Amino acid sequence: MSSTQMLKGILDGCLLALITEEELYGYELATKLAAHGFTDISEGTIYPLLMRMQKLGWIEATQRVSPSGPKRKYYTVTPDGRTELAAFTARWRQLSTSVHHILKEED
């Protein structure tokens, strides 16, 4: 299994966490993910996730004029998105603890 396949369910939570910290547009999200070690995640992967999260009501988008070039879509987290982020965080903590225990037992 590739790391991309493993990441599919995790990226939503990571994107929500980043957008919760500050209003961001797509390219900024890709840059922030890369800064946190997710170097293989392209904008082409991020935008469909953002569209899906928008349809689910977890984020909202606002178009704004850019200082350089065309308008940009800035994303903010909705109350439903904050609820989903809390649920994701709880699921992630449980899962990572379980995997850590299993891997530690194999050492």
C-alpha positions in Angstrom: 0.0 0.0 0.0 1.4 3.4 -0.9 1.5 6.3 1.5 -1.0 8.1 -0.7 -3.5 5.4 -0.1 -2.9 5.6 3.6 -3.3 9.3 3.6 -6.7 9.5 1.9 -8.7 9.5 5.1 -6.2 11.6 7.0 -6.0 14.6 4.7 -9.5 15.8 5.4 -8.6 16.2 9.1 -5.2 17.8 8.3 -6.8 20.3 6.0 -9.5 21.1 8.5 -6.8 21.7 11.2 -4.8 24.0 9.0 -7.9 26.0 7.9 -9.0 26.3 11.5 -5.8 28.0 12.4 -6.3 30.7 9.6 -8.2 31.4 6.5 -6.2 29.9 3.6 -6.4 29.4 -0.2 -5.5 26.2 -2.1 -1.9 26.9 -2.9 -1.2 28.0 0.7 -2.7 24.7 1.9 -0.4 22.7 -0.4 2.6 24.8 0.9 1.7 24.2 4.5 1.2 20.5 4.0 4.6 20.3 2.4 6.2 22.2 5.3 4.7 19.6 7.6 6.3 16.7 5.6 3.5 16.0 3.1 5.6 16.7 0.1 3.8 14.3 -2.3 0.4 16.1 -2.0 -0.3 18.2 -5.0 -2.9 21.0 -5.5 -4.6 18.5 -7.8 -5.2 16.3 -4.8 -6.2 19.1 -2.5 -8.9 20.8 -4.6 -11.2 17.8 -4.9 -11.0 17.3 -1.2 -11.8 21.0 -0.6 -14.8 20.8 -2.9 -16.1 17.7 -1.1 -15.6 19.2 2.3 -17.5 22.3 1.0 -20.4 20.1 -0.1 -20.4 18.4 3.3 -20.7 21.9 4.9 -17.4 21.6 6.8 -15.8 24.6 5.1 -16.9 27.7 3.2 -15.2 29.5 0.4 -15.0 33.2 -0.3 -13.5 34.7 -3.4 -11.2 37.6 -2.9 -9.0 39.8 -5.1 -5.4 38.7 -5.1 -2.6 41.3 -5.0 -1.0 39.4 -7.9 -3.2 37.7 -10.5 -6.7 36.3 -10.5 -9.2 36.1 -7.6 -8.4 33.4 -5.0 -10.8 31.2 -3.0 -10.2 31.5 0.7 -11.5 28.7 2.9 -12.8 28.9 6.5 -14.1 26.2 8.8 -17.8 26.1 9.7 -19.2 25.0 13.0 -19.9 21.6 11.4 -16.3 21.5 10.3 -15.1 22.1 13.8 -17.3 19.3 15.0 -15.8 17.0 12.3 -12.3 18.1 13.3 -12.9 17.2 16.9 -14.3 13.8 15.9 -11.3 13.2 13.5 -8.9 14.2 16.3 -10.4 11.6 18.6 -10.4 8.9 15.9 -6.8 9.7 15.0 -5.6 9.6 18.6 -7.2 6.2 19.1 -5.9 4.8 15.8 -2.3 6.1 16.3 -2.2 4.8 19.8 -3.3 1.3 18.6 -0.9 1.2 15.7 2.0 2.5 18.0 1.3 -0.3 20.5 1.3 -3.0 17.8 4.5 -1.7 16.2 6.2 -1.4 19.5 5.3 -5.0 20.4 7.0 -6.1 17.2 10.3 -4.4 18.0 
